[in-house]
Amino acid sequence: MKLLCIGDVVGKPGLSALRNHLRALQKGCGADFTIVNGENASGVGITPAQADDIFAAGADVITLGNHVFNKRQIVPYLEDNRYILRPANLAPQLPGEGAGVYEACGYRLLVMNLIGRCDMAFGPDNPFLAADKLLRQYEGRYDLAVCEIHANATSEKLAMGYYLDGRCAAVWGTHTHVQTADERVNPKGTGYVTDIGMTGPWWSVLGVKAEQSVAMFRGDLTEYFQPAEGECVLSGALFEIDTGSGMCRSVRRICNHIPV
């Protein structure tokens, strides 16, 4: 099974890049199942229409992160659509689900969406204990398991990769929008990348106009962030999974530049 994971889609440029190029990427790499992080589709947050656009572009599952509820109109969508996941370790009374089992190549694929706690602006439950709980909860109901950890600290993401080594076929990080060059198969067989990057404007700071980000760090008065223009990048990772063992054979980073 080839699992394609796409990094945070940022604003209209990211949505356009996904809409125009994801299908070709899927065909070119032979992807069997595609997971797309969509939490920045509105810059911060995602609307139902934007989620529909991501599904129409070719996503099988959408994952979210710390901006999940910035656009409150997504709340009923989270309740009605089991193919969009918010982080599982947020408060349990919040709408939506943090994990799901989906059919992929005739196998039952458990997808878990977790959020980190280091340097994040709120206090979710412990993601490591949440991972244990989910694996127990779904025991016997899945053939393969994978996990996205939406976190700021590289150490927290690395630790999750080792913590789930041998228990998940793949673990990958999102949130920081900068792709890391540490793709690997961990000692017990789990494919891993610390951060799979973003899908959005290349000449930017995390998708935002560079001059606005520079002004913020200088301490200048700034306006609402706007997505940068021009060349885009579609970033992610491709995990090749041995369905017999449930472990990963190889990991390949994806970083496709899309000219204007």
C-alpha positions in Angstrom: 0.0 0.0 0.0 1.3 3.5 -0.9 0.1 6.1 1.6 0.4 9.8 0.4 0.4 12.4 3.1 0.2 16.1 2.1 1.4 19.0 4.4 -0.7 21.9 5.6 -2.7 23.5 2.8 -2.3 27.3 3.1 -5.0 29.7 1.8 -6.2 30.1 -1.7 -2.8 29.4 -3.3 -2.5 26.1 -1.5 -6.0 25.1 -2.4 -5.4 25.9 -6.1 -2.1 24.0 -6.1 -3.9 21.0 -4.6 -6.8 21.2 -6.9 -4.6 21.4 -10.0 -1.8 19.0 -9.2 -2.8 16.4 -6.6 -4.4 14.0 -9.0 -1.3 13.9 -11.2 0.9 13.4 -8.2 -1.3 10.5 -7.0 -1.1 8.9 -10.4 2.6 9.4 -10.8 3.5 7.9 -7.4 0.8 5.2 -7.4 -0.9 6.4 -4.2 -3.6 4.1 -2.9 -4.8 6.4 -0.1 -4.2 10.2 0.5 -4.4 12.2 3.8 -4.3 16.0 3.5 -3.8 18.4 6.4 -6.3 21.2 5.8 -6.3 23.3 8.9 -4.8 26.4 7.2 -7.1 26.4 4.2 -8.5 29.7 5.4 -5.1 30.9 6.6 -6.3 29.9 10.0 -9.0 27.3 10.0 -11.1 25.7 7.4 -14.7 26.1 6.1 -17.0 23.4 4.8 -16.6 24.7 1.3 -12.8 24.5 1.5 -13.1 20.9 3.0 -15.3 20.0 0.0 -12.6 21.4 -2.3 -9.9 19.3 -0.7 -12.0 16.2 -1.0 -12.8 17.0 -4.6 -9.0 17.5 -5.3 -8.4 13.9 -4.3 -8.1 13.6 -0.5 -9.5 10.5 1.2 -9.1 12.0 4.7 -8.6 15.5 6.0 -6.6 16.1 9.2 -6.7 19.3 11.2 -4.7 20.9 14.0 -4.6 23.9 16.4 -6.8 26.1 14.1 -9.5 23.5 13.9 -12.2 25.8 15.4 -11.1 29.1 14.0 -13.9 29.0 11.5 -16.9 27.9 13.6 -19.0 27.0 10.6 -16.9 23.8 10.4 -18.5 22.5 13.6 -21.5 20.7 12.1 -19.3 19.5 9.2 -17.1 17.7 11.7 -20.1 16.0 13.2 -21.5 14.9 9.9 -18.4 13.8 8.0 -16.3 11.0 9.4 -13.6 11.6 6.8 -12.4 14.8 8.5 -10.5 14.5 11.7 -9.7 17.0 14.5 -7.0 16.2 17.0 -8.1 13.3 19.2 -6.6 14.6 22.4 -8.6 17.9 22.5 -11.3 18.1 25.1 -13.7 15.1 24.7 -16.8 17.2 24.6 -15.7 19.1 21.5 -17.3 18.1 18.2 -15.8 15.7 15.7 -13.6 12.6 16.0 -9.8 12.3 16.2 -9.5 8.9 14.6 -11.2 6.7 12.1 -10.9 3.4 10.3 -11.1 3.5 6.5 -11.0 1.0 3.7 -7.7 1.1 1.7 -6.7 -1.6 -0.8 -9.0 -4.1 1.0 -7.4 -3.4 4.4 -8.8 -1.5 7.4 -6.6 1.6 7.9 -6.7 3.3 11.3 -5.8 7.0 11.0 -5.1 8.9 14.2 -4.8 12.7 14.4 -3.0 14.0 17.5 -1.8 17.4 18.6 1.4 18.2 20.6 1.6 20.2 23.8 5.1 21.8 23.7 4.9 25.6 23.0 1.3 25.3 21.8 -1.2 27.9 23.0 -3.6 25.6 24.9 -3.6 22.5 27.0 -4.7 19.3 25.2 -4.5 15.9 26.9 -1.2 14.0 26.7 -0.8 12.9 23.1 1.3 9.8 24.0 -1.4 8.5 26.4 -4.0 9.4 23.8 -2.3 7.3 21.3 -2.3 4.3 23.7 -5.9 4.8 24.3 -6.8 4.9 20.6 -4.9 1.8 19.8 -6.7 0.0 22.7 -10.1 1.4 21.6 -9.7 0.2 18.0 -8.0 -3.1 18.8 -9.3 -5.8 16.5 -11.0 -3.3 14.2 -8.0 -2.3 12.0 -5.2 -4.0 10.0 -2.8 -1.1 9.7 -2.4 2.1 11.8 -0.9 5.5 11.0 -0.6 8.7 13.0 -0.2 12.4 12.3 1.2 14.5 15.1 0.5 18.2 14.7 3.1 19.8 16.9 5.6 22.6 17.2 8.5 20.9 18.9 10.6 18.6 16.8 11.6 16.7 19.9 7.9 15.9 20.7 7.4 14.7 17.1 10.6 12.6 17.2 9.6 11.1 20.5 6.2 10.1 19.1 7.9 8.4 16.2 9.8 6.2 18.5 6.9 5.7 20.9 4.8 4.3 18.2 7.6 2.4 16.5 6.4 -1.1 15.7 2.8 -0.2 16.5 2.0 2.1 13.6 3.1 1.8 9.9 3.8 5.5 9.6 4.1 8.6 11.9 4.5 12.1 10.4 4.5 15.6 11.7 2.8 18.7 10.6 2.3 22.3 11.8 5.7 24.0 11.3 5.3 24.2 7.5 9.0 23.6 6.9 9.8 20.1 5.5 12.5 18.2 7.4 15.0 16.0 5.6 14.9 13.1 8.2 12.7 10.6 6.4 13.5 7.1 7.7 12.1 3.7 8.7 12.6 3.4 12.5 14.2 0.3 14.0 10.9 -1.6 14.6 9.5 -0.7 11.1 7.6 2.6 11.5 8.0 5.1 8.6 8.7 8.6 10.0 9.2 12.2 8.9 9.4 15.0 11.5 7.5 17.5 9.3 6.1 16.9 5.8 6.0 20.6 5.0 3.2 22.7 3.5 1.3 23.2 0.3 1.2 26.9 -0.6 3.4 29.8 -1.6 7.1 29.0 -1.8 8.4 32.6 -1.6 6.8 33.2 1.8 7.2 32.8 5.5 5.0 29.7 6.2 2.7 30.8 3.4 2.5 34.5 4.5 3.9 37.4 2.6 7.5 37.7 3.7 7.4 41.4 4.2 4.5 41.1 6.6 6.3 38.4 8.7 9.5 40.5 8.7 7.5 43.5 9.9 6.0 41.5 12.7 9.4 40.3 13.9 10.7 43.9 13.7 7.9 45.0 16.0 6.2 47.2 13.4 2.5 47.8 13.2 1.1 45.1 11.0 -2.1 44.2 9.2 -3.9 40.8 8.9 -1.5 38.3 7.3 -2.1 37.7 3.6 -0.9 34.7 1.6 2.0 35.3 -0.6 1.7 35.2 -4.4 3.7 33.4 -7.1 5.3 30.0 -7.2 3.8 27.3 -5.0 5.0 24.1 -3.6 3.1 20.9 -2.9 4.8 19.0 -0.1 4.3 15.8 1.7 5.6 12.2 2.0 4.9 8.8 0.4 5.0 5.8 2.7 5.2 2.4 1.1 3.7 -0.1 3.6 4.0 -3.9 3.7 0.4 -5.0 4.3 1.6 -8.4 5.4 3.7 -7.1 8.3 1.9 -3.8 8.8 5.2 -2.0 8.8 6.9 0.5 6.4 9.2 -0.5 3.6 10.3 3.0 2.5 9.6 6.7 2.9 10.0 9.3 0.2 9.6 13.1 0.7 7.5 15.0 -1.9 8.4 18.6 -2.7 6.9 19.6 -6.0 7.4 23.2 -7.2 4.6 24.6 -9.2 5.4 27.7 -11.3 3.0 30.5 -11.8 
